[in-house]
Amino acid sequence: MNTVELIRKKRDGQSLTTEEIQYLIDGYSKGSIPDYQISAWAMAVFYQGMTEKETADLTMSIVKSGEQVDLSGIAGVKVDKHSTGGVGDTTTLVLGPLVAAAGVPVAKLSGRGLGHTGGTVDKLESISGFSTEMETKEFVDLVNRNNIAVMGQTADLTPADKRLYSLRDVTATVESIPLIASSIMSKKIAAGADAIVLDVKTGDGAFMKEEADAIRLAEAMVAIGKHVGRTTVAVVSDMSQPLGFAVGNAIEVKEAIDTLKGHGPADLRELSLILGSQMLVLSGKYQTAEEARHTLETCINDGSALAKFKEFIAGQHGNPEQIDHPEKLPQPQEKISVPAESDGIVQAIQAETVGLCAMKLGAGRATKEDQIDHAVGIVLHKKVGDKVKKGEAIATLYVNKKDAVEEVKKRMISAIDIQDRPVTPPALVRCIVSAEGIIQV
């Protein structure tokens, strides 16, 4: 095959065959096709798009570029959940033990945070001793024993995706729906998922700021799932304000514990129940989302979800005592209030700014090499639509280094818009996308 001809073909709006796409990804992975030619192809895709079949073929070519996790040693349908990333997105910490307590195996590969979005592995490592480093055999054994395990992502999965993403990042081709969809889905498929529930975020703190774009991405990923035999459902959810109240690591673990105890923020609980219900239905063990939700609510109310969380933590060398006593989790040296500057009603909370402020305090990474501080972060005290009095604390900063405090306070005050007029809070879930179409919630 001729690489230039394939670039020209895509440039002119034609579809590439399965073999042609495989040739491009293989060649790029092995170094026989240079960066500049793949850059040209990516730009052609950016402008011309891809058919559903092309996008599915690209996804599977990326999957085949590296190792694939073999989960055949785990009985039943393995349902994975993926979030496109947000601020205060603690759902995996709640969902994992909740779904496992309902009898569905949770075998999860998770990553670390970068920029304004947090990472599940970082949050779990707030618990002393907890480890996500293990071989696949130990991972499978843990799932078979406890019905849940979380393993850190390895460099051997989807190496072509890592190379492609680095290239897209410097050639202005990141914002291409087929390229984003294939990147996300390739990682989930390589991680051994039989079925996939996606939480596609939209709003200020999301990758997809516009709802229409988030829905298009959801549809593209669901279509990939259909083409490659992995049933996929996508929930399009709000990230115009942070989810829950906590933004950090140890403080998000505490919020997850509160939620598993039946307390916790209403939005975090609701989204966890919606996503969890979809996971239970895809497992084949439950017929309807209503039946699944009832089971999940029972698991919270009878304490079995919290017990499963403790079992999961202990199984991966973490200290379960910190689940019973969250005050034993890493604590900051100081807690600093951010007061409201006026009376009124919260109109908006810029999620991305809040995430960046938490990063500035040390809760996140500006670069992959940065070390994070598990104790620090931000706890909000208000949501959009809440009333506020002048001088009332709208947030609390959890601080170990004081050098960034004044800047963070100023940015937090400007990120929380308070006006003297009523406002309708944003809907938590915009729609659910399945192979059958879009369901408005």
N, C-alpha and C positions, 0 to 999 in steps of 0.2 A: 504493500500500500504506500501511497505517497502522502506525506503529512500536509504538504502545501495544498494538494487537491482537497483534502478533508477540511482544511481551514476555509478554502474557497467555497466549498459546498455549503458549509454552515453559514458563512458570510452572506451567501445568496439566498438563505432561507430554506434550504433543503434539509431533510432529516438524514441523520447518519444511522447506519445499521448497527446491530449489536456488535458485530465483529470490528467495525470501524472505531466505535467508542472504546472497545477493549484494547485495540491496537494503540490508541492515543494514551490511555491510562497506563498500560503496560510499558510503553516506550518512555513515558515521562518518569515512571517509578524506577526504571532501570537506567535512566540517564541517556538513552539513545535519542530522545526528543528533547531539545533544549527549552529553557524557560521562555525564550522569546516566541517560540512557536505555540506553546501552550497558552501564553499570554494573549496571543492573537486569536486563538480558538475561544478562550474565555470571553474576550470582548465580543466576538461574533455571537456567542451564546447570550451574552448580556443584551445585545440589541435584537437578536432574532428569536430568542427563547428556545424551548425544547418541547417536543411532544411528550405525553405521559410515558410512552414506551421508551423514548430516548432517556428521560430522566430516571426511569427504573433501571435501564441498562447501565447508565453511568453509576448509579448507586451500587449495583452488584459488581461492577468492575472495580470500584473503590474497596468494597468488602473483600474481594479476592486478592487485593494487593498485599494483604497481611494475614496474620493468624485469625482464626475464628474460635471463639470460646465454645466448647462443647458442653452443653448442659443436658445432654441426653440421659445422664445419670440421675436427673431429678424427675420424679414422676409428675405427670400432669402438664397443663399448659403453662408455660413460663411467660407471664405478662410483665413487661417493663414499662416504666413511666419516665417521660423526659419533659423537662421544662426548658423553654427557650431562654430562660434567665430573667431575673428581676431583683427587686430589693426587698429584703425581709421574707424571701420565699422559703419558708420553713416546711413546705408540704411534704418533702421526702421523709423528714424525721418523724412526721405524724403518720403519713401514709404507710410506710414500710411495716411497722409493727401492727398497725390497724388491719391491713390487708392480710398479713401473716396470721393474725389472731382469728381471722375469719376463715382460715383453712386454705388460702391460696399461696403457693410458694413465691417469695420475693428474692430474686437473685439479681442484685443491682451493682452495676459498675458506675462509679461516680468520680467526679473530678474536683479540682480546686478552683477557687474564685480568682477572677482577674477584673480589674477596673471597679465599676460600681456594683457588679453582681457578685454575690457570695457563692461559695462552693460547699457542697455537702460534706466532703472529706474534712475540710477545715473546721466545720461546725462540730462534727463528731469527735475530732481530735481535741476539742475542749475538755472532753472526759478523759481523766488521767489513765494512761495505759492503753487506751483504745488504738487498735491498729487495723489498717485496711490493706497492709502488704501481706500477700499470701499467694501460693500457687493455686491453679485452677482446681486441683483435686481437693485441697483443704476448703476452698470456696464451696464446691459442690457438697462436700461432707457437712459443712456448717448449715447449708440450706436444708439438707435432708434431716439434720438433727433438730434445728430450731425453726425451720420454715422461713428463715430470713438470714441474709448476709449481704454486706456491702464491701466490695473490693475496689481498690484504686485502679484507674485506667492504666493500661500498660502501653508502652511505645510500640508494641508489636501489632496492635490493632490499627487498621486503616492508615498505614503510613502514607498512601497516596493522598489522602484527605489532608493530612498535616502539611505536605508539600504544596498542594493546591491552594490551601487556605493562606499560607504565607505569601504565595504569589498573588492571589486575588487582593490581599491586603495592600499591596504596593502598586497595583495596576488599576485601581478604581473599579473592580469587578465583584466586590463583596455583595452588593445589593441586587443579586440576581436570584429570583425565586427558585429556578431549577437547581442552581448551584448550592443555595442554602439548604434546600430540601434534601438533596442527595447527600450532602455533608452530614446532616443530622441523622438521617435514616440509615446511612451506611454504618455509623457507630453503634446504633441500637441493634441492627441485624448481626454485625460482627460479634456483639456481646451476647448473642445466643437467644435473643427474644423470639418467642413464637407469635406473640401479639403485643401491640404497643399502644399505650395511652399517652397522648401528647398534651401538654399544657402550653398553648401558644399565647404568649403575653402580648398585650397591646397597650399603648399609652406612653407617657413620658419616660418611665423607667424601663421600657421594653426595647428590644432590638427593632421590632416592627412598631413604630410609633402610631401609624394609621391603622384603624380597624380593618379597612378594606384590604390592606396589604397582609395583615395577620390572617384574615380569612383565606386569601389566595394561597398563602404559605401552608395553612392547614389543609386545604384541598389538595395541594400538590403532594404533601406527605402521605395523606390518606390514599391517594391514587397510586403512589409508589407501593404502599403496603398491599394494595389490591393486586397489582401486577406481579409482585414477588411472593405472594402467598403468606403474607403476615397481616392478619386483620388489624387495622389501625383506626383509632377514633381520636379526634382532636377536640379539646375543649379550649375555646378562645376566651381568655379571662383578662380582667382589668389589671394593669400595672401603671395607671396614671397616678396612684398613690401607693406607698409601700403596703405589702400584705402584712396584716397583724400590726403590732406596735414596735417589736424589737428588730434592730438592724445591727448585726454583729455575729459573734460566734457562740460563746457561752450563754449570752442573753437570749439567743434564738433557741438554744437547747432547752433553757428554762421555759420558754414560751411553748415549745413542743410538749414538754412534760405537763404543763398546765392544761394544754389542749387534750392530751390523752387522759387527764384526770377528769375531763368534762367541764373545765373552766376555759381559760384561753380566749383569744379574740374571736368574735363571731365570724369574721370573714375567713380566717385561717381554718376554723372548724368546718365551715360550709364548703369551701373549695376542696378540702381534704375528703369530705364525704362525697362530693360530686365525682372527683377523680377516682376515689376508691370504689365507688359503685360501678363505674365504667370498667375498672380492672377486674372486679368480681364477675361481671357479665361476660367479659371476653375470656375469662378462665373456663367458661362453660359450666361452672358450678351453680350459677344463679341465672334465672330466666329474664328477670326484669331489674331495672335500676332501682325501682321502689323496694323490691324484696331485698336487694343487696344493701341498700341504704339502711333498712331496718336492722339487718344483721350487724352492720358497722356501728350503728348507734348503740346496740346491745353490748358490743365489745368494749365500747367506751364506758357505758354505764355499769357493767359488771366487773370492771377492773382488768379484764383479760388483755386489753390492748396495752395498758401500762406494764402489766406483768411480762408481756412479750417483749416490750422495749428493754426491760431490765435483763431478760434472758439473752437478747441479741447483744447488748453491751458486754455482758459477762463473757459470752461466747467468743468475743473478739478482744479479750484481755482488758476491757475497760472496767472501771470501778462502779458497780451497780449502786453502791451506797450514795453516790452523787445524784442518782435519780430520786432516791428517797429524800435526800437532803440537798436540794439544788444550791443552797448557800455554800456548799463545799466546792462548787465549780469555781474556776478562776474569777477573782474579784478585782475591780479596779481600785487604785489608791484613792480616787476621788470621784464624786458624782456632782455634776454642775448643772443647775437648772437653766433653761432658756425661757425667759419670761415673754409673754405676749406684750406687744407695744400698744395695743388698742383693744377696746371691746369689739365684739362682732361675731361673725359666723365664718368658720373655715371654708374658703371657696375652693382651694386647691392645695395639694402638698406635692411639690416637685420630687418625684421618686428618685430620679437620677441624681439630683443634687444631694438628697439625703444619703444615698449610697456613696457618693464621692466624699461627703463629709465624714462618714464612718471610716472610709478608707484613709482619709487624712489623719484620723485619730489613731490609726494603726490596725483597724479591723480587716482591712483588705490590702490588695497588692496593686501598685502602679505598674510593676514589671514582674515577670515570672520568678525572678530571683529574690524578691522582697520576702522578709519574714513577717508573719502576722502575730498580733497580740490577741490571744483568745479572750482576754478579760474586757476589752474596750468595745465601744460602739455607741449606739444611740437608741433610747427608748422614747417613742412618741407618746403623747398623752391625749391626742385628739385625732379624729378622722374628719374627712370632708363632710360638712353639714353640721358639725358640732358647734355649740356656742362657747365663746371664750370671753373671759374678763381680763381687762388690762392688768398686767403683773402676774397673772396666773401662769404656771409652768406649762408650756406647750410641748416641751421635750426635756429629757435629761441626758447629758453627755456623760458616758462612762470613760474616765480618763486616767491614763498613766503618765503621758507626756504632756506638759502644759503648753509647749511652744505653739501648738496649732489651735488652742482653745478659742482665742478671741476671733480669729478668722472663721472658725467653724460656727461659732455663735452667730456672727453676722450673716453667714450664708444660710444658716438654718432659719433665722428670722425672715430673710427674703424669700426662702423656699416655701414658707407656709403663708399663703395669702389669706388675710383676714379682712373681710368687708362687712358693712352693716346692711346685708341683704340676704334673703333666704336663697338656698341653692339645693338642687337635687343631687344627692350623692351618685357617683357613677355605678352602673350595674356591674356586679362582681363577675358574672358570666354572661358573655355576649351571645354565644351560640355554641352548639356542639356539631361537629362535622364528622359524618361517617360515609362509608361507601354508598349509602342510600341517599345522601344529600345533607342539607343543612337543617338542623332543628333549632328553632329560636327558643330560648329558655325564658 
